[in-house]
């Protein structure tokens, strides 16, 4: 009889510049050191640094597969799911709501899923599937940034400029 390893959901959240991608990269590297087989995904909307890697603002990178939708992620992952133990997903707030049931399905298959993303928009409203993932996760890591004005911990993303678009992918200068 084969023993199924219990799955696990880990969510890393916080505002822009809080180190979410950096923490995701750190956990994926540790999984590789532990000889676990890792797959990493990112949404195709995020082209700030690398097309085929997730990247932190501090220039750390980890190879990733770029997908447009949760269905595309599933189509890439499932044919090789037997080879994968740890699944990393960066910028998870940009995925559709189907990410939540897919994550639950992967947990039931014994996979460790590590998701990083903004939990709120620049208007301090819940962002994408992250709030639902926080509710069902086994571990939540809530990071804070540093306010560039006063130096205090910053728990919200502040958008600079007048744009009210919900999705405005950017880095320094926009946030």
N, C-alpha and C positions, 0 to 999 in steps of 0.2 A: 504494500500500500504506500502511495506517495504522499508525503506530508506537504501540505500547502502552507507556505510562509504567509503570515498575515500581511496584508497591504497597509499602506500608510499614506496619509495626505499631510503635507507640510506646506503652509502658505507663508510667504515672506511679503509683507506689505509695508507701506509708508509713502511719504510724499516723494516728489522728484528730488534727486540728489541725496537720498538717504542711504544708498548702498545696497539696494535690493538685488540688482544684477550681480554685484560683487559677491554678495552672500550666496546667491544661487551658484555662481561659478565655484566658490569655495566648497560648497557641499558636493557638487558634481565631481570636482577634483578629488575630494576625500573618498567618494564612492569608488572612483577609478583606482585609487591607491589600495582600497580594500578588495581589489580585483572583481568589482561588480561591473556588469555591462550596462552602459549608460546610453540613452538617446536624449537629445535635446532639441527643442523646437522653439520657434519664434514666429510672430505674425509677419506677413510680408509687408505690412504698413511701416514697420520699423527699419528704415534703411540709414539711420544716422551714422553708424560707424562701419559695419561690415554686412555684406549680403548673406554670408554663410557662417556667421558667428554671432553669438551674443557678446556684448561688450559693455564693460562698466565705464563710467566717466573717468575712472582712474586707469584706463587702458588695459585692463585685464580682459582676456577673451576666452571663449570656449566654443568649439565647433557646434553648429546648430543647423537644423533643416528648416527652411523657410516655407511656411504654409499660409494659405489665404483663409481657410475656415477650419472649424473643428472636424468637419467631415474629411477634409483633405489630410489633416493630422492623423485621423483614425485610419484612413486608407494607406498612408505610408507606414504607420506603426504596426498594424495588426498582422501583416504577412510575416513579420520578423519578431513578433511579440515574444515568442518562446526563447529568443536570444537576449531579451532586455530585462533587466531587473529594476533599474532606476530611470525615471522619465522626468526630465526637467522642462519646464515651460516658462519662458520669459515673456514679459509684457502681456500677461494673461488677461488683463482688463480689455484688450482689444479683440479677444475671441468672443464668439456668440454664446448664448446661454446653453447650447448643447455641450459645452465644456464640462458642465457640472455632472450630468449623467454619465459622460464618458469617464470622468475621474472616478466616480463611484464604481463603474464597471471594472476599471483597472485595479482598484483597491480589492475588489472581490476576486480578481485573478492573482492577487498576491503581490502586486507591484507597489513600489514606493514612488509617489508622485510629488515633486517639489515644484511649486508654482510661485512665481514672483510677479507682483504687479501693484499698481496704484489701487488703493481701496476706495478713494474718493476722487472726484473731479476737481478742477480748479475752483469750482463753485461750492465745494464741500458736500457734494451729493454722491451717493453710492455709485460706483463705477463698474459697469459690466458684470461679469459673473463673480467677481472677487468677493462681495459680501456673502453670497450663497456658499462659496468655497470656504470662507472663514468659519461659517456656521457648522460645517461638517468636517473640518480638519482635525487631525490628531495633534497638530502643533502649529501655533501661530507665532511668528516673529514679527513684531511691530517695530519698525525702525523710525528714527527721526533724522531730519536733516539739521543743518545749522543755519539760523537766520543770518543773512549777510549784513543786516543792519545793526542788530544788537548782540549777536553771538549766542543767543539762547536757543534751546532745542526748538526746531520747527516741525510741527506735526501735520501741517497742511501745505499743499502746493500753491504757490502764488504765481499767477500768470502775469507777466509784464506786457503792457500794451493793451489795445482795445478789443482784440478779437474775442468773440463770444462762441466760436466754434467749439464743440465738445472735444473733437479730436484734432489736435494741432501738435504733430510730432516735432519735437525740437529739443534743444539742450540749453546751454548757457546763452543768455540773451533773451530767451522767451519765457523762462521760468526762474 
